[in-house]
Amino acid sequence: MQCFIVMQGQTYQEEKELGMIWSRKEGNGDNLPHSWLRVKEVKKGDRVFHYVKGNIVAISVAKTASRIAQRPSAHEQQEVLCQYVC
């Protein structure tokens, strides 16, 4: 089991309601932000600490390993289904 901190900011509420975390699979250039690449490493059972505006606001357990998905109006993304426990 590994632990991850996810800095969500504006996407926190939406992701919590959907029971997931996500990041874009590809950026606009050759370099992807390190945080986007880390989402690929999440495995089922890992713990996720949700960080928003300087505070840990929730903890979740990954229900799935990271996988590629398509958001209805966006690019391909890496996503992990999560069970928010607090």
ABEGO torsion letter per residue (X at the ends): XBBBBBBAEAAAAAAAAAGBBBBBABBABABBBAAAAAAAABBBGBBBBBBBGGBBABBBBBABBBBBBBBAABBBBBBBBBBBAX
